[in-house]
Amino acid sequence: MSHYPTVNFLTSSWQATQFPADSGAEVAFAGRSNSGKSSAINAITGRIALARTSKTPGRTQLINFFTLGETQRLVDLPGYGFAKVPPAMQQHWHELMSGYFEHRQSLKGLVILMDSRHPLKDTDWQMLQWGGARGAHCHVLLSKADKLSQAEGSKVLREVQAALGDQATVQLFSATSHRGVQEARKILDGMLK
Protein backbone atom coordinates (compact mmCIF):
# COMPACT_ATOMS: atom_id res chain seq x y z
CA MET A 1 0.00 0.00 0.00
CA SER A 2 1.22 3.49 -0.79
CA HIS A 3 2.46 5.64 2.08
CA TYR A 4 0.93 8.54 0.13
CA PRO A 5 -2.35 7.08 -1.16
CA THR A 6 -3.44 10.29 -2.89
CA VAL A 7 -0.21 10.82 -4.87
CA ASN A 8 -0.89 11.33 -8.56
CA PHE A 9 0.85 12.70 -11.61
CA LEU A 10 -0.14 16.35 -12.15
CA THR A 11 1.80 17.74 -15.12
CA SER A 12 5.14 17.90 -16.95
CA SER A 13 6.74 21.23 -17.73
CA TRP A 14 9.16 22.03 -20.53
CA GLN A 15 9.34 25.70 -19.51
CA ALA A 16 8.55 27.82 -16.46
CA THR A 17 5.28 29.15 -17.90
CA GLN A 18 3.90 25.58 -17.68
CA PHE A 19 4.51 25.17 -13.93
CA PRO A 20 1.36 24.65 -11.83
CA ALA A 21 0.17 27.40 -9.48
CA ASP A 22 2.90 28.46 -7.07
CA SER A 23 1.03 27.83 -3.82
CA GLY A 24 1.10 25.34 -0.98
CA ALA A 25 4.25 23.30 -0.34
CA GLU A 26 6.41 21.20 -2.61
CA VAL A 27 9.55 19.12 -2.25
CA ALA A 28 11.83 18.66 -5.24
CA PHE A 29 13.92 15.57 -5.97
CA ALA A 30 17.19 16.09 -7.82
CA GLY A 31 20.22 14.01 -8.67
CA ARG A 32 22.74 13.04 -11.28
CA SER A 33 21.34 11.05 -14.15
CA ASN A 34 22.43 7.69 -12.72
CA SER A 35 21.66 8.33 -9.05
CA GLY A 36 18.42 6.32 -8.83
CA LYS A 37 16.16 9.35 -8.37
CA SER A 38 13.02 7.90 -9.98
CA SER A 39 13.45 4.62 -8.08
CA ALA A 40 13.75 6.60 -4.83
CA ILE A 41 10.55 8.54 -5.53
CA ASN A 42 8.73 5.28 -6.22
CA ALA A 43 10.10 3.60 -3.06
CA ILE A 44 9.30 6.56 -0.80
CA THR A 45 5.75 6.99 -2.14
CA GLY A 46 5.18 3.23 -2.21
CA ARG A 47 4.10 3.40 -5.86
CA ILE A 48 5.82 1.05 -8.30
CA ALA A 49 5.71 3.22 -11.42
CA LEU A 50 4.85 6.76 -10.30
CA ALA A 51 8.15 8.17 -11.61
CA ARG A 52 9.38 6.55 -14.81
CA THR A 53 12.59 4.59 -14.44
CA SER A 54 14.97 3.65 -17.23
CA LYS A 55 18.25 1.84 -17.72
CA THR A 56 19.32 4.83 -19.83
CA PRO A 57 20.46 7.75 -17.64
CA GLY A 58 18.92 11.14 -18.28
CA ARG A 59 15.42 10.08 -19.32
CA THR A 60 13.72 12.72 -17.15
CA GLN A 61 13.90 15.71 -19.48
CA LEU A 62 11.00 17.74 -18.10
CA ILE A 63 10.08 18.89 -14.61
CA ASN A 64 7.39 16.48 -13.46
CA PHE A 65 4.90 17.51 -10.75
CA PHE A 66 2.94 15.05 -8.59
CA THR A 67 0.14 15.95 -6.17
CA LEU A 68 0.12 14.55 -2.64
CA GLY A 69 -3.06 16.39 -1.71
CA GLU A 70 -4.71 19.71 -2.39
CA THR A 71 -1.72 21.80 -1.28
CA GLN A 72 1.30 19.48 -1.42
CA ARG A 73 3.42 18.35 -4.36
CA LEU A 74 6.49 16.30 -5.19
CA VAL A 75 8.65 17.56 -8.04
CA ASP A 76 10.92 15.32 -10.14
CA LEU A 77 13.66 17.51 -11.61
CA PRO A 78 15.68 16.51 -14.70
CA GLY A 79 18.78 14.46 -13.96
CA TYR A 80 22.13 16.13 -14.40
CA GLY A 81 25.66 14.98 -15.10
CA PHE A 82 26.15 11.89 -17.22
CA ALA A 83 23.18 12.16 -19.56
CA LYS A 84 24.26 11.74 -23.16
CA VAL A 85 22.34 14.63 -24.64
CA PRO A 86 23.33 17.48 -26.96
CA PRO A 87 24.78 20.64 -25.37
CA ALA A 88 21.68 22.62 -26.36
CA MET A 89 19.51 20.23 -24.32
CA GLN A 90 21.87 20.47 -21.34
CA GLN A 91 21.69 24.27 -21.56
CA HIS A 92 17.88 24.13 -21.66
CA TRP A 93 17.84 21.88 -18.57
CA HIS A 94 20.14 24.28 -16.74
CA GLU A 95 17.93 27.28 -17.59
CA LEU A 96 14.76 25.38 -16.65
CA MET A 97 16.14 24.32 -13.27
CA SER A 98 17.71 27.69 -12.43
CA GLY A 99 14.37 29.32 -13.28
CA TYR A 100 12.59 26.85 -11.00
CA PHE A 101 14.90 27.55 -8.06
CA GLU A 102 14.97 31.31 -8.51
CA HIS A 103 11.21 31.84 -8.64
CA ARG A 104 9.39 28.93 -6.99
CA GLN A 105 8.01 30.25 -3.69
CA SER A 106 6.29 26.97 -2.74
CA LEU A 107 9.61 25.05 -2.67
CA LYS A 108 10.07 23.96 0.96
CA GLY A 109 12.51 21.11 0.61
CA LEU A 110 15.07 19.58 -1.72
CA VAL A 111 16.01 15.89 -1.68
CA ILE A 112 19.28 15.28 -3.50
CA LEU A 113 20.14 11.76 -4.61
CA MET A 114 23.84 10.92 -4.73
CA ASP A 115 25.26 7.52 -5.58
CA SER A 116 26.84 6.50 -2.26
CA ARG A 117 29.91 5.24 -4.15
CA HIS A 118 30.46 8.64 -5.86
CA PRO A 119 29.01 11.48 -3.72
CA LEU A 120 29.57 15.23 -3.76
CA LYS A 121 30.41 15.92 -7.39
CA ASP A 122 30.50 19.53 -8.61
CA THR A 123 26.93 19.34 -9.88
CA ASP A 124 25.75 18.08 -6.47
CA TRP A 125 27.32 21.14 -4.82
CA GLN A 126 25.55 23.37 -7.38
CA MET A 127 22.23 21.78 -6.45
CA LEU A 128 22.94 22.32 -2.73
CA GLN A 129 23.71 25.98 -3.45
CA TRP A 130 20.43 26.42 -5.34
CA GLY A 131 18.45 24.80 -2.55
CA GLY A 132 20.24 26.77 0.14
CA ALA A 133 19.72 30.06 -1.70
CA ARG A 134 15.94 29.37 -1.66
CA GLY A 135 16.06 28.62 2.06
CA ALA A 136 14.83 25.09 1.37
CA HIS A 137 15.66 22.25 3.76
CA CYS A 138 18.18 20.11 1.86
CA HIS A 139 18.36 16.37 2.53
CA VAL A 140 20.84 14.02 0.85
CA LEU A 141 19.97 10.40 0.10
CA LEU A 142 23.17 8.41 -0.40
CA SER A 143 21.57 5.96 -2.82
CA LYS A 144 22.51 2.43 -3.81
CA ALA A 145 23.70 1.79 -0.24
CA ASP A 146 22.95 -1.91 -0.78
CA LYS A 147 26.10 -2.03 -2.91
CA LEU A 148 28.30 -1.06 0.08
CA SER A 149 29.33 -3.12 3.09
CA GLN A 150 28.16 -1.86 6.47
CA ALA A 151 31.63 -0.45 7.19
CA GLU A 152 31.82 1.26 3.79
CA GLY A 153 28.35 2.75 4.26
CA SER A 154 29.20 4.08 7.72
CA LYS A 155 32.43 5.62 6.40
CA VAL A 156 30.82 7.41 3.45
CA LEU A 157 27.98 8.66 5.65
CA ARG A 158 30.46 10.18 8.14
CA GLU A 159 32.53 11.73 5.34
CA VAL A 160 29.53 13.34 3.61
CA GLN A 161 28.07 14.59 6.90
CA ALA A 162 31.45 16.18 7.74
CA ALA A 163 31.73 17.79 4.29
CA LEU A 164 28.20 19.22 4.38
CA GLY A 165 28.07 20.37 8.00
CA ASP A 166 24.75 22.12 8.53
CA GLN A 167 24.06 22.62 4.80
CA ALA A 168 22.02 19.42 4.63
CA THR A 169 20.90 16.36 6.52
CA VAL A 170 22.20 13.04 5.18
CA GLN A 171 21.23 9.38 5.25
CA LEU A 172 22.03 6.09 3.56
CA PHE A 173 19.32 4.87 1.19
CA SER A 174 18.52 1.95 -1.08
CA ALA A 175 15.40 1.70 -3.23
CA THR A 176 16.27 -1.97 -3.86
CA SER A 177 16.51 -3.12 -0.22
CA HIS A 178 14.25 -0.32 1.12
CA ARG A 179 16.99 0.75 3.52
CA GLY A 180 16.21 4.23 4.81
CA VAL A 181 12.76 4.49 3.21
CA GLN A 182 10.96 5.14 6.51
CA GLU A 183 13.54 7.74 7.55
CA ALA A 184 13.20 9.49 4.17
CA ARG A 185 9.40 9.56 4.54
CA LYS A 186 9.70 11.25 7.95
CA ILE A 187 12.02 13.89 6.49
CA LEU A 188 9.66 14.44 3.54
CA ASP A 189 6.63 14.76 5.82
CA GLY A 190 8.50 17.34 7.90
CA MET A 191 9.42 19.37 4.82
CA LEU A 192 5.81 19.44 3.62
CA LYS A 193 4.36 20.72 6.93
C-alpha positions in Angstrom: 0.0 0.0 0.0 1.2 3.5 -0.8 2.5 5.6 2.1 0.9 8.5 0.1 -2.4 7.1 -1.2 -3.4 10.3 -2.9 -0.2 10.8 -4.9 -0.9 11.3 -8.6 0.8 12.7 -11.6 -0.1 16.4 -12.1 1.8 17.7 -15.1 5.1 17.9 -16.9 6.7 21.2 -17.7 9.2 22.0 -20.5 9.3 25.7 -19.5 8.5 27.8 -16.5 5.3 29.1 -17.9 3.9 25.6 -17.7 4.5 25.2 -13.9 1.4 24.7 -11.8 0.2 27.4 -9.5 2.9 28.5 -7.1 1.0 27.8 -3.8 1.1 25.3 -1.0 4.3 23.3 -0.3 6.4 21.2 -2.6 9.6 19.1 -2.3 11.8 18.7 -5.2 13.9 15.6 -6.0 17.2 16.1 -7.8 20.2 14.0 -8.7 22.7 13.0 -11.3 21.3 11.0 -14.2 22.4 7.7 -12.7 21.7 8.3 -9.0 18.4 6.3 -8.8 16.2 9.3 -8.4 13.0 7.9 -10.0 13.4 4.6 -8.1 13.8 6.6 -4.8 10.6 8.5 -5.5 8.7 5.3 -6.2 10.1 3.6 -3.1 9.3 6.6 -0.8 5.8 7.0 -2.1 5.2 3.2 -2.2 4.1 3.4 -5.9 5.8 1.1 -8.3 5.7 3.2 -11.4 4.9 6.8 -10.3 8.1 8.2 -11.6 9.4 6.6 -14.8 12.6 4.6 -14.4 15.0 3.7 -17.2 18.3 1.8 -17.7 19.3 4.8 -19.8 20.5 7.7 -17.6 18.9 11.1 -18.3 15.4 10.1 -19.3 13.7 12.7 -17.2 13.9 15.7 -19.5 11.0 17.7 -18.1 10.1 18.9 -14.6 7.4 16.5 -13.5 4.9 17.5 -10.8 2.9 15.0 -8.6 0.1 16.0 -6.2 0.1 14.5 -2.6 -3.1 16.4 -1.7 -4.7 19.7 -2.4 -1.7 21.8 -1.3 1.3 19.5 -1.4 3.4 18.3 -4.4 6.5 16.3 -5.2 8.7 17.6 -8.0 10.9 15.3 -10.1 13.7 17.5 -11.6 15.7 16.5 -14.7 18.8 14.5 -14.0 22.1 16.1 -14.4 25.7 15.0 -15.1 26.2 11.9 -17.2 23.2 12.2 -19.6 24.3 11.7 -23.2 22.3 14.6 -24.6 23.3 17.5 -27.0 24.8 20.6 -25.4 21.7 22.6 -26.4 19.5 20.2 -24.3 21.9 20.5 -21.3 21.7 24.3 -21.6 17.9 24.1 -21.7 17.8 21.9 -18.6 20.1 24.3 -16.7 17.9 27.3 -17.6 14.8 25.4 -16.7 16.1 24.3 -13.3 17.7 27.7 -12.4 14.4 29.3 -13.3 12.6 26.9 -11.0 14.9 27.5 -8.1 15.0 31.3 -8.5 11.2 31.8 -8.6 9.4 28.9 -7.0 8.0 30.2 -3.7 6.3 27.0 -2.7 9.6 25.0 -2.7 10.1 24.0 1.0 12.5 21.1 0.6 15.1 19.6 -1.7 16.0 15.9 -1.7 19.3 15.3 -3.5 20.1 11.8 -4.6 23.8 10.9 -4.7 25.3 7.5 -5.6 26.8 6.5 -2.3 29.9 5.2 -4.2 30.5 8.6 -5.9 29.0 11.5 -3.7 29.6 15.2 -3.8 30.4 15.9 -7.4 30.5 19.5 -8.6 26.9 19.3 -9.9 25.8 18.1 -6.5 27.3 21.1 -4.8 25.5 23.4 -7.4 22.2 21.8 -6.4 22.9 22.3 -2.7 23.7 26.0 -3.5 20.4 26.4 -5.3 18.4 24.8 -2.5 20.2 26.8 0.1 19.7 30.1 -1.7 15.9 29.4 -1.7 16.1 28.6 2.1 14.8 25.1 1.4 15.7 22.2 3.8 18.2 20.1 1.9 18.4 16.4 2.5 20.8 14.0 0.9 20.0 10.4 0.1 23.2 8.4 -0.4 21.6 6.0 -2.8 22.5 2.4 -3.8 23.7 1.8 -0.2 22.9 -1.9 -0.8 26.1 -2.0 -2.9 28.3 -1.1 0.1 29.3 -3.1 3.1 28.2 -1.9 6.5 31.6 -0.5 7.2 31.8 1.3 3.8 28.4 2.7 4.3 29.2 4.1 7.7 32.4 5.6 6.4 30.8 7.4 3.4 28.0 8.7 5.7 30.5 10.2 8.1 32.5 11.7 5.3 29.5 13.3 3.6 28.1 14.6 6.9 31.4 16.2 7.7 31.7 17.8 4.3 28.2 19.2 4.4 28.1 20.4 8.0 24.7 22.1 8.5 24.1 22.6 4.8 22.0 19.4 4.6 20.9 16.4 6.5 22.2 13.0 5.2 21.2 9.4 5.2 22.0 6.1 3.6 19.3 4.9 1.2 18.5 1.9 -1.1 15.4 1.7 -3.2 16.3 -2.0 -3.9 16.5 -3.1 -0.2 14.3 -0.3 1.1 17.0 0.7 3.5 16.2 4.2 4.8 12.8 4.5 3.2 11.0 5.1 6.5 13.5 7.7 7.5 13.2 9.5 4.2 9.4 9.6 4.5 9.7 11.3 8.0 12.0 13.9 6.5 9.7 14.4 3.5 6.6 14.8 5.8 8.5 17.3 7.9 9.4 19.4 4.8 5.8 19.4 3.6 4.4 20.7 6.9 
